């Protein structure tokens, strides 16, 4: 494994070999640049990237005309094409947003309109018969739904490994187990002081995931702070842990229904609207209600 001090100055140092950092390094290394990809852990994709939603998302539900909506839609097409080229496994499962009450049912046309504003015209509002045809094992009470056939699930680990492998084959130097501990910013270069030696770079890109605020602070900034909620994740879209849900259920004023739990924790408020986490969250609420009746 190459150590940082074995080489001279690089054009670009990318801190963080998660899916974002690896994708950036892959792209830059195709433009006659000397690129270093620095990872504090012993392997690529070993941080947040290995525990994301695994959804290849069309961006149908993003707020229209925002940076997020443009990036998600563009990323969907780029990653889908890259997966087809490289053999990254993904499954076009489609998605079905289920309306369980009149309020949710009335919101479906607005979601469909939002999807069209985001450039995705594949959604369809369906009645309960179609909902149960698509998901026969769904519990009773569904009033309708919105189908999103373009949604897929994708292998998160293979994606990260493929991007990092491509970057290395294009000439990127991958420096694993290199933790950036301090930096020295000069007029023409920045020196990254790692636990395994110094690395000099003309440009530095911070893609350190949950550690990106720490890296930002090393450069003398105080622009943002990340507060990850550790524990078993229940809702992957909103990164809500089982502990957060249990805390809400046992709080001074606990929620009396799913809407109350949603407001307190953000669970089921994400892109899938409870498609993946709804059953688990509902079960936790029902368990608490059963315990309370004893």
C-alpha positions as protocol buffer text, in pm:
chain_id: "A"
residue {
  index: 1
  type: UNK
  ca { x: 0 y: 0 z: 0 }
}
residue {
  index: 2
  type: UNK
  ca { x: 134 y: 342 z: -95 }
}
residue {
  index: 3
  type: UNK
  ca { x: 198 y: 587 z: 189 }
}
residue {
  index: 4
  type: UNK
  ca { x: 129 y: 957 z: 151 }
}
residue {
  index: 5
  type: UNK
  ca { x: 492 y: 1064 z: 180 }
}
residue {
  index: 6
  type: UNK
  ca { x: 605 y: 833 z: -101 }
}
residue {
  index: 7
  type: UNK
  ca { x: 482 y: 1076 z: -366 }
}
residue {
  index: 8
  type: UNK
  ca { x: 518 y: 1449 z: -434 }
}
residue {
  index: 9
  type: UNK
  ca { x: 248 y: 1706 z: -488 }
}
residue {
  index: 10
  type: UNK
  ca { x: -82 y: 1601 z: -648 }
}
residue {
  index: 11
  type: UNK
  ca { x: -323 y: 1816 z: -843 }
}
residue {
  index: 12
  type: UNK
  ca { x: -629 y: 1710 z: -641 }
}
residue {
  index: 13
  type: UNK
  ca { x: -666 y: 1530 z: -311 }
}
residue {
  index: 14
  type: UNK
  ca { x: -1011 y: 1387 z: -245 }
}
residue {
  index: 15
  type: UNK
  ca { x: -1075 y: 1316 z: 123 }
}
residue {
  index: 16
  type: UNK
  ca { x: -1315 y: 1026 z: 168 }
}
residue {
  index: 17
  type: UNK
  ca { x: -1342 y: 710 z: -43 }
}
residue {
  index: 18
  type: UNK
  ca { x: -1715 y: 666 z: -5 }
}
residue {
  index: 19
  type: UNK
  ca { x: -1941 y: 662 z: -307 }
}
residue {
  index: 20
  type: UNK
  ca { x: -1920 y: 1041 z: -355 }
}
residue {
  index: 21
  type: UNK
  ca { x: -1545 y: 1069 z: -312 }
}
residue {
  index: 22
  type: UNK
  ca { x: -1481 y: 767 z: -533 }
}
residue {
  index: 23
  type: UNK
  ca { x: -1706 y: 905 z: -807 }
}
residue {
  index: 24
  type: UNK
  ca { x: -1527 y: 1241 z: -794 }
}
residue {
  index: 25
  type: UNK
  ca { x: -1184 y: 1076 z: -810 }
}
residue {
  index: 26
  type: UNK
  ca { x: -1294 y: 859 z: -1103 }
}
residue {
  index: 27
  type: UNK
  ca { x: -1418 y: 1161 z: -1297 }
}
residue {
  index: 28
  type: UNK
  ca { x: -1115 y: 1382 z: -1229 }
}
residue {
  index: 29
  type: UNK
  ca { x: -862 y: 1110 z: -1304 }
}
residue {
  index: 30
  type: UNK
  ca { x: -995 y: 1098 z: -1659 }
}
residue {
  index: 31
  type: UNK
  ca { x: -875 y: 1455 z: -1725 }
}
residue {
  index: 32
  type: UNK
  ca { x: -494 y: 1428 z: -1711 }
}
residue {
  index: 33
  type: UNK
  ca { x: -484 y: 1518 z: -1343 }
}
residue {
  index: 34
  type: UNK
  ca { x: -277 y: 1361 z: -1068 }
}
residue {
  index: 35
  type: UNK
  ca { x: -541 y: 1258 z: -814 }
}
residue {
  index: 36
  type: UNK
  ca { x: -512 y: 1108 z: -467 }
}
residue {
  index: 37
  type: UNK
  ca { x: -809 y: 947 z: -292 }
}
residue {
  index: 38
  type: UNK
  ca { x: -761 y: 945 z: 85 }
}
residue {
  index: 39
  type: UNK
  ca { x: -959 y: 718 z: 317 }
}
residue {
  index: 40
  type: UNK
  ca { x: -923 y: 703 z: 695 }
}
residue {
  index: 41
  type: UNK
  ca { x: -1059 y: 348 z: 713 }
}
residue {
  index: 42
  type: UNK
  ca { x: -892 y: 37 z: 579 }
}
residue {
  index: 43
  type: UNK
  ca { x: -1137 y: -7 z: 292 }
}
residue {
  index: 44
  type: UNK
  ca { x: -1342 y: 201 z: 51 }
}
residue {
  index: 45
  type: UNK
  ca { x: -1711 y: 254 z: 118 }
}
residue {
  index: 46
  type: UNK
  ca { x: -1681 y: 151 z: 481 }
}
residue {
  index: 47
  type: UNK
  ca { x: -1864 y: 452 z: 626 }
}
residue {
  index: 48
  type: UNK
  ca { x: -2210 y: 587 z: 550 }
}
residue {
  index: 49
  type: UNK
  ca { x: -2195 y: 459 z: 192 }
}
residue {
  index: 50
  type: UNK
  ca { x: -2233 y: 98 z: 304 }
}
residue {
  index: 51
  type: UNK
  ca { x: -2556 y: 178 z: 491 }
}
residue {
  index: 52
  type: UNK
  ca { x: -2754 y: 399 z: 255 }
}
residue {
  index: 53
  type: UNK
  ca { x: -3106 y: 334 z: 127 }
}
residue {
  index: 54
  type: UNK
  ca { x: -2988 y: 135 z: -179 }
}
residue {
  index: 55
  type: UNK
  ca { x: -3257 y: 314 z: -379 }
}
residue {
  index: 56
  type: UNK
  ca { x: -3175 y: 423 z: -734 }
}
residue {
  index: 57
  type: UNK
  ca { x: -3408 y: 718 z: -708 }
}
residue {
  index: 58
  type: UNK
  ca { x: -3576 y: 896 z: -999 }
}
residue {
  index: 59
  type: UNK
  ca { x: -3610 y: 1218 z: -800 }
}
residue {
  index: 60
  type: UNK
  ca { x: -3984 y: 1231 z: -865 }
}
residue {
  index: 61
  type: UNK
  ca { x: -4063 y: 1375 z: -521 }
}
residue {
  index: 62
  type: UNK
  ca { x: -3789 y: 1636 z: -486 }
}
residue {
  index: 63
  type: UNK
  ca { x: -3886 y: 2002 z: -458 }
}
residue {
  index: 64
  type: UNK
  ca { x: -3899 y: 2123 z: -820 }
}
residue {
  index: 65
  type: UNK
  ca { x: -3645 y: 2373 z: -954 }
}
residue {
  index: 66
  type: UNK
  ca { x: -3398 y: 2312 z: -672 }
}
residue {
  index: 67
  type: UNK
  ca { x: -3039 y: 2197 z: -679 }
}
residue {
  index: 68
  type: UNK
  ca { x: -3149 y: 1871 z: -517 }
}
residue {
  index: 69
  type: UNK
  ca { x: -3405 y: 1798 z: -787 }
}
residue {
  index: 70
  type: UNK
  ca { x: -3152 y: 1861 z: -1064 }
}
residue {
  index: 71
  type: UNK
  ca { x: -2878 y: 1654 z: -902 }
}
residue {
  index: 72
  type: UNK
  ca { x: -3101 y: 1359 z: -811 }
}
residue {
  index: 73
  type: UNK
  ca { x: -3253 y: 1340 z: -1160 }
}
residue {
  index: 74
  type: UNK
  ca { x: -2913 y: 1371 z: -1327 }
}
residue {
  index: 75
  type: UNK
  ca { x: -2757 y: 1122 z: -1085 }
}
residue {
  index: 76
  type: UNK
  ca { x: -3032 y: 869 z: -1156 }
}
residue {
  index: 77
  type: UNK
  ca { x: -2954 y: 863 z: -1527 }
}
residue {
  index: 78
  type: UNK
  ca { x: -2576 y: 869 z: -1477 }
}
residue {
  index: 79
  type: UNK
  ca { x: -2572 y: 585 z: -1223 }
}
residue {
  index: 80
  type: UNK
  ca { x: -2819 y: 373 z: -1418 }
}
residue {
  index: 81
  type: UNK
  ca { x: -2605 y: 407 z: -1731 }
}
residue {
  index: 82
  type: UNK
  ca { x: -2287 y: 334 z: -1534 }
}
residue {
  index: 83
  type: UNK
  ca { x: -2446 y: 25 z: -1378 }
}
residue {
  index: 84
  type: UNK
  ca { x: -2544 y: -103 z: -1722 }
}
residue {
  index: 85
  type: UNK
  ca { x: -2188 y: -46 z: -1850 }
}
residue {
  index: 86
  type: UNK
  ca { x: -2007 y: -207 z: -1557 }
}
residue {
  index: 87
  type: UNK
  ca { x: -2246 y: -480 z: -1443 }
}
residue {
  index: 88
  type: UNK
  ca { x: -2336 y: -326 z: -1108 }
}
residue {
  index: 89
  type: UNK
  ca { x: -2644 y: -524 z: -1000 }
}
residue {
  index: 90
  type: UNK
  ca { x: -2968 y: -336 z: -969 }
}
residue {
  index: 91
  type: UNK
  ca { x: -3332 y: -440 z: -978 }
}
residue {
  index: 92
  type: UNK
  ca { x: -3605 y: -220 z: -1131 }
}
residue {
  index: 93
  type: UNK
  ca { x: -3862 y: -296 z: -864 }
}
residue {
  index: 94
  type: UNK
  ca { x: -4072 y: 15 z: -912 }
}
residue {
  index: 95
  type: UNK
  ca { x: -4231 y: 188 z: -615 }
}
residue {
  index: 96
  type: UNK
  ca { x: -4586 y: 222 z: -490 }
}
residue {
  index: 97
  type: UNK
  ca { x: -4683 y: 502 z: -255 }
}
residue {
  index: 98
  type: UNK
  ca { x: -4992 y: 386 z: -67 }
}
residue {
  index: 99
  type: UNK
  ca { x: -5262 y: 620 z: 60 }
}
residue {
  index: 100
  type: UNK
  ca { x: -5412 y: 500 z: 389 }
}
residue {
  index: 101
  type: UNK
  ca { x: -5651 y: 789 z: 458 }
}
residue {
  index: 102
  type: UNK
  ca { x: -5839 y: 1061 z: 271 }
}
residue {
  index: 103
  type: UNK
  ca { x: -5567 y: 1319 z: 332 }
}
residue {
  index: 104
  type: UNK
  ca { x: -5300 y: 1099 z: 177 }
}
residue {
  index: 105
  type: UNK
  ca { x: -5531 y: 1010 z: -110 }
}
residue {
  index: 106
  type: UNK
  ca { x: -5593 y: 1377 z: -184 }
}
residue {
  index: 107
  type: UNK
  ca { x: -5218 y: 1440 z: -189 }
}
residue {
  index: 108
  type: UNK
  ca { x: -5148 y: 1194 z: -471 }
}
residue {
  index: 109
  type: UNK
  ca { x: -5230 y: 1433 z: -760 }
}
residue {
  index: 110
  type: UNK
  ca { x: -4991 y: 1687 z: -612 }
}
residue {
  index: 111
  type: UNK
  ca { x: -4715 y: 1426 z: -595 }
}
residue {
  index: 112
  type: UNK
  ca { x: -4782 y: 1331 z: -955 }
}
residue {
  index: 113
  type: UNK
  ca { x: -4764 y: 1695 z: -1062 }
}
residue {
  index: 114
  type: UNK
  ca { x: -4438 y: 1738 z: -870 }
}
residue {
  index: 115
  type: UNK
  ca { x: -4293 y: 1435 z: -1051 }
}
residue {
  index: 116
  type: UNK
  ca { x: -4383 y: 1586 z: -1388 }
}
residue {
  index: 117
  type: UNK
  ca { x: -4224 y: 1916 z: -1288 }
}
residue {
  index: 118
  type: UNK
  ca { x: -3910 y: 1720 z: -1211 }
}
residue {
  index: 119
  type: UNK
  ca { x: -3913 y: 1568 z: -1558 }
}
residue {
  index: 120
  type: UNK
  ca { x: -4048 y: 1227 z: -1459 }
}
residue {
  index: 121
  type: UNK
  ca { x: -4375 y: 1143 z: -1635 }
}
residue {
  index: 122
  type: UNK
  ca { x: -4401 y: 774 z: -1551 }
}
residue {
  index: 123
  type: UNK
  ca { x: -4620 y: 793 z: -1241 }
}
residue {
  index: 124
  type: UNK
  ca { x: -4981 y: 674 z: -1233 }
}
residue {
  index: 125
  type: UNK
  ca { x: -5255 y: 718 z: -973 }
}
residue {
  index: 126
  type: UNK
  ca { x: -5427 y: 384 z: -911 }
}
residue {
  index: 127
  type: UNK
  ca { x: -5719 y: 263 z: -706 }
}
residue {
  index: 128
  type: UNK
  ca { x: -5720 y: 7 z: -424 }
}
residue {
  index: 129
  type: UNK
  ca { x: -5780 y: -287 z: -658 }
}
residue {
  index: 130
  type: UNK
  ca { x: -5456 y: -215 z: -843 }
}
residue {
  index: 131
  type: UNK
  ca { x: -5271 y: -154 z: -517 }
}
residue {
  index: 132
  type: UNK
  ca { x: -5364 y: -500 z: -389 }
}
residue {
  index: 133
  type: UNK
  ca { x: -5298 y: -658 z: -728 }
}
residue {
  index: 134
  type: UNK
  ca { x: -4942 y: -530 z: -710 }
}
residue {
  index: 135
  type: UNK
  ca { x: -4895 y: -604 z: -339 }
}
residue {
  index: 136
  type: UNK
  ca { x: -5136 y: -884 z: -242 }
}
residue {
  index: 137
  type: UNK
  ca { x: -4988 y: -917 z: 108 }
}
residue {
  index: 138
  type: UNK
  ca { x: -5050 y: -553 z: 198 }
}
residue {
  index: 139
  type: UNK
  ca { x: -5266 y: -503 z: 504 }
}
residue {
  index: 140
  type: UNK
  ca { x: -5629 y: -390 z: 472 }
}
residue {
  index: 141
  type: UNK
  ca { x: -5735 y: -29 z: 442 }
}
residue {
  index: 142
  type: UNK
  ca { x: -5545 y: 105 z: 139 }
}
residue {
  index: 143
  type: UNK
  ca { x: -5748 y: 366 z: -51 }
}
residue {
  index: 144
  type: UNK
  ca { x: -5525 y: 407 z: -353 }
}
residue {
  index: 145
  type: UNK
  ca { x: -5168 y: 471 z: -455 }
}
residue {
  index: 146
  type: UNK
  ca { x: -4916 y: 630 z: -686 }
}
residue {
  index: 147
  type: UNK
  ca { x: -4696 y: 400 z: -894 }
}
residue {
  index: 148
  type: UNK
  ca { x: -4339 y: 501 z: -977 }
}
residue {
  index: 149
  type: UNK
  ca { x: -4215 y: 230 z: -1214 }
}
residue {
  index: 150
  type: UNK
  ca { x: -3870 y: 384 z: -1260 }
}
residue {
  index: 151
  type: UNK
  ca { x: -3756 y: 328 z: -902 }
}
residue {
  index: 152
  type: UNK
  ca { x: -3493 y: 60 z: -849 }
}
residue {
  index: 153
  type: UNK
  ca { x: -3278 y: -88 z: -577 }
}
residue {
  index: 154
  type: UNK
  ca { x: -2903 y: -108 z: -637 }
}
residue {
  index: 155
  type: UNK
  ca { x: -2610 y: -281 z: -470 }
}
residue {
  index: 156
  type: UNK
  ca { x: -2444 y: -11 z: -261 }
}
residue {
  index: 157
  type: UNK
  ca { x: -2116 y: -193 z: -200 }
}
residue {
  index: 158
  type: UNK
  ca { x: -2058 y: -289 z: -564 }
}
residue {
  index: 159
  type: UNK
  ca { x: -2129 y: 68 z: -675 }
}
residue {
  index: 160
  type: UNK
  ca { x: -1867 y: 212 z: -442 }
}
residue {
  index: 161
  type: UNK
  ca { x: -1610 y: -55 z: -526 }
}
residue {
  index: 162
  type: UNK
  ca { x: -1664 y: -12 z: -900 }
}
residue {
  index: 163
  type: UNK
  ca { x: -1616 y: 365 z: -884 }
}
residue {
  index: 164
  type: UNK
  ca { x: -1302 y: 335 z: -670 }
}
residue {
  index: 165
  type: UNK
  ca { x: -1162 y: 60 z: -894 }
}
residue {
  index: 166
  type: UNK
  ca { x: -1223 y: 271 z: -1202 }
}
residue {
  index: 167
  type: UNK
  ca { x: -1052 y: 567 z: -1035 }
}
residue {
  index: 168
  type: UNK
  ca { x: -743 y: 360 z: -948 }
}
residue {
  index: 169
  type: UNK
  ca { x: -723 y: 210 z: -1298 }
}
residue {
  index: 170
  type: UNK
  ca { x: -735 y: 563 z: -1438 }
}
residue {
  index: 171
  type: UNK
  ca { x: -436 y: 659 z: -1228 }
}
residue {
  index: 172
  type: UNK
  ca { x: -577 y: 771 z: -894 }
}
residue {
  index: 173
  type: UNK
  ca { x: -360 y: 690 z: -592 }
}
residue {
  index: 174
  type: UNK
  ca { x: -573 y: 527 z: -328 }
}
residue {
  index: 175
  type: UNK
  ca { x: -438 y: 589 z: 22 }
}
residue {
  index: 176
  type: UNK
  ca { x: -629 y: 373 z: 268 }
}
residue {
  index: 177
  type: UNK
  ca { x: -588 y: 395 z: 646 }
}
residue {
  index: 178
  type: UNK
  ca { x: -476 y: 757 z: 605 }
}
residue {
  index: 179
  type: UNK
  ca { x: -656 y: 976 z: 856 }
}
residue {
  index: 180
  type: UNK
  ca { x: -620 y: 1352 z: 800 }
}
residue {
  index: 181
  type: UNK
  ca { x: -526 y: 1497 z: 1137 }
}
residue {
  index: 182
  type: UNK
  ca { x: -435 y: 1856 z: 1047 }
}
residue {
  index: 183
  type: UNK
  ca { x: -376 y: 2078 z: 745 }
}
residue {
  index: 184
  type: UNK
  ca { x: -141 y: 2357 z: 648 }
}
residue {
  index: 185
  type: UNK
  ca { x: -283 y: 2589 z: 384 }
}
residue {
  index: 186
  type: UNK
  ca { x: -31 y: 2774 z: 170 }
}
residue {
  index: 187
  type: UNK
  ca { x: -54 y: 3012 z: -124 }
}
residue {
  index: 188
  type: UNK
  ca { x: -10 y: 2746 z: -392 }
}
residue {
  index: 189
  type: UNK
  ca { x: -61 y: 2418 z: -212 }
}
residue {
  index: 190
  type: UNK
  ca { x: -216 y: 2255 z: 93 }
}
residue {
  index: 191
  type: UNK
  ca { x: -35 y: 2001 z: 305 }
}
residue {
  index: 192
  type: UNK
  ca { x: -256 y: 1730 z: 452 }
}
residue {
  index: 193
  type: UNK
  ca { x: -92 y: 1586 z: 762 }
}
residue {
  index: 194
  type: UNK
  ca { x: -212 y: 1226 z: 799 }
}
residue {
  index: 195
  type: UNK
  ca { x: -129 y: 956 z: 1051 }
}
residue {
  index: 196
  type: UNK
  ca { x: 92 y: 799 z: 783 }
}
residue {
  index: 197
  type: UNK
  ca { x: 271 y: 1102 z: 645 }
}
residue {
  index: 198
  type: UNK
  ca { x: 208 y: 1430 z: 465 }
}
residue {
  index: 199
  type: UNK
  ca { x: 41 y: 1479 z: 127 }
}
residue {
  index: 200
  type: UNK
  ca { x: 75 y: 1799 z: -72 }
}
residue {
  index: 201
  type: UNK
  ca { x: -209 y: 1901 z: -301 }
}
residue {
  index: 202
  type: UNK
  ca { x: -296 y: 2198 z: -516 }
}
residue {
  index: 203
  type: UNK
  ca { x: -667 y: 2143 z: -460 }
}
residue {
  index: 204
  type: UNK
  ca { x: -853 y: 1956 z: -185 }
}
residue {
  index: 205
  type: UNK
  ca { x: -1207 y: 1818 z: -208 }
}
residue {
  index: 206
  type: UNK
  ca { x: -1387 y: 1735 z: 114 }
}
residue {
  index: 207
  type: UNK
  ca { x: -1599 y: 1421 z: 60 }
}
residue {
  index: 208
  type: UNK
  ca { x: -1554 y: 1286 z: 411 }
}
residue {
  index: 209
  type: UNK
  ca { x: -1919 y: 1203 z: 475 }
}
residue {
  index: 210
  type: UNK
  ca { x: -2008 y: 1217 z: 843 }
}
residue {
  index: 211
  type: UNK
  ca { x: -1657 y: 1349 z: 909 }
}
residue {
  index: 212
  type: UNK
  ca { x: -1681 y: 1633 z: 660 }
}
residue {
  index: 213
  type: UNK
  ca { x: -1757 y: 1890 z: 930 }
}
residue {
  index: 214
  type: UNK
  ca { x: -1436 y: 1789 z: 1109 }
}
residue {
  index: 215
  type: UNK
  ca { x: -1236 y: 1834 z: 789 }
}
residue {
  index: 216
  type: UNK
  ca { x: -1407 y: 2168 z: 730 }
}
residue {
  index: 217
  type: UNK
  ca { x: -1300 y: 2278 z: 1077 }
}
residue {
  index: 218
  type: UNK
  ca { x: -940 y: 2178 z: 1009 }
}
residue {
  index: 219
  type: UNK
  ca { x: -942 y: 2437 z: 732 }
}
residue {
  index: 220
  type: UNK
  ca { x: -1050 y: 2704 z: 981 }
}
residue {
  index: 221
  type: UNK
  ca { x: -1419 y: 2708 z: 896 }
}
residue {
  index: 222
  type: UNK
  ca { x: -1730 y: 2665 z: 1109 }
}
residue {
  index: 223
  type: UNK
  ca { x: -1992 y: 2636 z: 836 }
}
residue {
  index: 224
  type: UNK
  ca { x: -2190 y: 2325 z: 932 }
}
residue {
  index: 225
  type: UNK
  ca { x: -2214 y: 2052 z: 1193 }
}
residue {
  index: 226
  type: UNK
  ca { x: -2331 y: 1692 z: 1153 }
}
residue {
  index: 227
  type: UNK
  ca { x: -2510 y: 1507 z: 1431 }
}
residue {
  index: 228
  type: UNK
  ca { x: -2557 y: 1145 z: 1322 }
}
residue {
  index: 229
  type: UNK
  ca { x: -2806 y: 933 z: 1511 }
}
residue {
  index: 230
  type: UNK
  ca { x: -2635 y: 602 z: 1575 }
}
residue {
  index: 231
  type: UNK
  ca { x: -2816 y: 272 z: 1627 }
}
residue {
  index: 232
  type: UNK
  ca { x: -3021 y: 38 z: 1415 }
}
residue {
  index: 233
  type: UNK
  ca { x: -3170 y: 241 z: 1132 }
}
residue {
  index: 234
  type: UNK
  ca { x: -3545 y: 195 z: 1087 }
}
residue {
  index: 235
  type: UNK
  ca { x: -3617 y: 462 z: 826 }
}
residue {
  index: 236
  type: UNK
  ca { x: -3326 y: 479 z: 581 }
}
residue {
  index: 237
  type: UNK
  ca { x: -3459 y: 773 z: 380 }
}
residue {
  index: 238
  type: UNK
  ca { x: -3456 y: 1003 z: 683 }
}
residue {
  index: 239
  type: UNK
  ca { x: -3189 y: 810 z: 878 }
}
residue {
  index: 240
  type: UNK
  ca { x: -3418 y: 753 z: 1176 }
}
residue {
  index: 241
  type: UNK
  ca { x: -3291 y: 493 z: 1421 }
}
residue {
  index: 242
  type: UNK
  ca { x: -3483 y: 243 z: 1629 }
}
residue {
  index: 243
  type: UNK
  ca { x: -3366 y: 430 z: 1939 }
}
residue {
  index: 244
  type: UNK
  ca { x: -3519 y: 756 z: 1818 }
}
residue {
  index: 245
  type: UNK
  ca { x: -3853 y: 586 z: 1757 }
}
residue {
  index: 246
  type: UNK
  ca { x: -3848 y: 420 z: 2099 }
}
residue {
  index: 247
  type: UNK
  ca { x: -3757 y: 750 z: 2265 }
}
residue {
  index: 248
  type: UNK
  ca { x: -4054 y: 916 z: 2098 }
}
residue {
  index: 249
  type: UNK
  ca { x: -4288 y: 634 z: 2199 }
}
residue {
  index: 250
  type: UNK
  ca { x: -4174 y: 660 z: 2560 }
}
residue {
  index: 251
  type: UNK
  ca { x: -4156 y: 1040 z: 2581 }
}
residue {
  index: 252
  type: UNK
  ca { x: -4354 y: 1261 z: 2818 }
}
residue {
  index: 253
  type: UNK
  ca { x: -4614 y: 1320 z: 2548 }
}
residue {
  index: 254
  type: UNK
  ca { x: -4594 y: 1010 z: 2330 }
}
residue {
  index: 255
  type: UNK
  ca { x: -4759 y: 991 z: 1987 }
}
residue {
  index: 256
  type: UNK
  ca { x: -5100 y: 827 z: 1973 }
}
residue {
  index: 257
  type: UNK
  ca { x: -5081 y: 727 z: 1607 }
}
residue {
  index: 258
  type: UNK
  ca { x: -4847 y: 701 z: 1309 }
}
residue {
  index: 259
  type: UNK
  ca { x: -4894 y: 1065 z: 1210 }
}
residue {
  index: 260
  type: UNK
  ca { x: -4781 y: 1173 z: 1555 }
}
residue {
  index: 261
  type: UNK
  ca { x: -4481 y: 945 z: 1537 }
}
residue {
  index: 262
  type: UNK
  ca { x: -4400 y: 1079 z: 1192 }
}
residue {
  index: 263
  type: UNK
  ca { x: -4405 y: 1437 z: 1318 }
}
residue {
  index: 264
  type: UNK
  ca { x: -4176 y: 1356 z: 1611 }
}
residue {
  index: 265
  type: UNK
  ca { x: -3914 y: 1146 z: 1432 }
}
residue {
  index: 266
  type: UNK
  ca { x: -3944 y: 1206 z: 1053 }
}
residue {
  index: 267
  type: UNK
  ca { x: -3992 y: 829 z: 1008 }
}
residue {
  index: 268
  type: UNK
  ca { x: -4186 y: 754 z: 686 }
}
residue {
  index: 269
  type: UNK
  ca { x: -4137 y: 1116 z: 572 }
}
residue {
  index: 270
  type: UNK
  ca { x: -3868 y: 1030 z: 319 }
}
residue {
  index: 271
  type: UNK
  ca { x: -3869 y: 944 z: -48 }
}
residue {
  index: 272
  type: UNK
  ca { x: -4033 y: 604 z: -6 }
}
residue {
  index: 273
  type: UNK
  ca { x: -4312 y: 746 z: 214 }
}
residue {
  index: 274
  type: UNK
  ca { x: -4306 y: 441 z: 438 }
}
residue {
  index: 275
  type: UNK
  ca { x: -4287 y: 186 z: 157 }
}
residue {
  index: 276
  type: UNK
  ca { x: -3983 y: 20 z: 313 }
}
residue {
  index: 277
  type: UNK
  ca { x: -4006 y: 116 z: 680 }
}
residue {
  index: 278
  type: UNK
  ca { x: -4381 y: 144 z: 737 }
}
residue {
  index: 279
  type: UNK
  ca { x: -4429 y: -211 z: 861 }
}
residue {
  index: 280
  type: UNK
  ca { x: -4144 y: -188 z: 1115 }
}
residue {
  index: 281
  type: UNK
  ca { x: -4253 y: 151 z: 1246 }
}
residue {
  index: 282
  type: UNK
  ca { x: -4616 y: 39 z: 1271 }
}
residue {
  index: 283
  type: UNK
  ca { x: -4509 y: -273 z: 1458 }
}
residue {
  index: 284
  type: UNK
  ca { x: -4312 y: -69 z: 1711 }
}
residue {
  index: 285
  type: UNK
  ca { x: -4615 y: 154 z: 1773 }
}
residue {
  index: 286
  type: UNK
  ca { x: -4846 y: -145 z: 1813 }
}
residue {
  index: 287
  type: UNK
  ca { x: -4604 y: -313 z: 2055 }
}
residue {
  index: 288
  type: UNK
  ca { x: -4603 y: -1 z: 2270 }
}
residue {
  index: 289
  type: UNK
  ca { x: -4984 y: 18 z: 2267 }
}
residue {
  index: 290
  type: UNK
  ca { x: -5007 y: -350 z: 2365 }
}
residue {
  index: 291
  type: UNK
  ca { x: -4763 y: -297 z: 2651 }
}
residue {
  index: 292
  type: UNK
  ca { x: -4959 y: 8 z: 2772 }
}
residue {
  index: 293
  type: UNK
  ca { x: -5282 y: -194 z: 2795 }
}
residue {
  index: 294
  type: UNK
  ca { x: -5127 y: -456 z: 3022 }
}
